Amino acid sequence: MSRLSWFAAGTVAGVYGIVRARRVVRNFTPAGIAARTAALGAGLRVLSSEVNAAMAEREAELRVQLRDRIALAAGGEMDVGPAMIEPATQARDGEADGHR
């Protein structure tokens, strides 16, 4: 390779290194750390909402299966309404979430 090619390759590598170094330095400033922390918090909120939605969907599926099994065990004679297998909405013993 000619000297000009090596000079160009060195220039490109130097510019790339400077850009990467500035990005690293910017990420470790207080503002950069705050931005990364905010992004992490947003990601965790999204993950939490997706997990809660999936849990609610699966719980509904299990409730339907439970209702069907109860009706089958009763020989189809017993009326199994949703009130029998719905989650408790009132707290027990003064607890806010109903857990002990």
N, C-alpha and C positions, 0 to 999 in steps of 0.2 A: 504494500500500500504506500501511497505517496505521503509525504509529510502533511499535505493539506487534508487528506482523509483522516489521519491520526489527530490532527488539530481539531477537525470538526467533531470526531468521536469524543475527544476529551472535553470539548465545549458542551456538547449535549449531556455527557455524564455529569459534568459540573453543575449545569443548570438543573438537571434532575435532582441531584443531591441537595442543592440549595433549597429547591421547592419542598422536598421531603422534610428537610431539617426545619424549615419554617413551619410546616404543618404540625410537626411533632411539638415544637416549642409552643405554638398557639394552643394545642390541645391540653397542655399542662399549665396554662395560665388559669387564674381563678374563673374567668368567664368561660374558658373552654371546658373546664371541669364541671362548671354549673350546667353548661349545655349538654354535656354527656350524661350527667346525672338526671337532667330533665328528660332526655330521650330514653334513658333506662326506665324511669318512672312511668312514662307513657307506654312503653313496651310491656311493662308488668301489668298495668291497668288493662291493656288490650288482652293479654294472656288470661288474666283473671276473669274478665267478662266472657271470654270464649269457653273457659273451663266451667264457669257457672252455667252457661247456656247448655253445654253438653251434659252436665250433671242433671239439669232440670229435664232435658229431653229423655235421658236414660231413666230417670226416676218415673216419668210419665209412662214409659214403656213397661217398667217393672210393675207399676200400679195396675196397668191393664192386664198383665199376666197374672198378677195376684187375684184380681177380681175374677178372671176366667177360672183359675184353679179353685177358688172358693165356691164358685157356682157349680163347677164340675163335681167337687167333693160333696156338695149338698144335693146332688142328683138333679140339679136344675130347678128344684122346687123353691129354694130360698132366693128372695130378691136381694141381691147384693148391690146396694146403691153406692154412689161415689162417697157418701158421707162416712161409710164404714172404713174406707181405706185412704181417705184424704189425710194429709198431715195435720197434726194438731195446730190450731192457730192461736190458742190461748196459752199463756205461760202457766206453768205449774209452780206452786209454792213461791209465787212472787218473783220468779226469775223472768227476765225480759225475753230470752230466746227459747225458753221451754226446756233447756238442758240443765242437768244437775251437775 
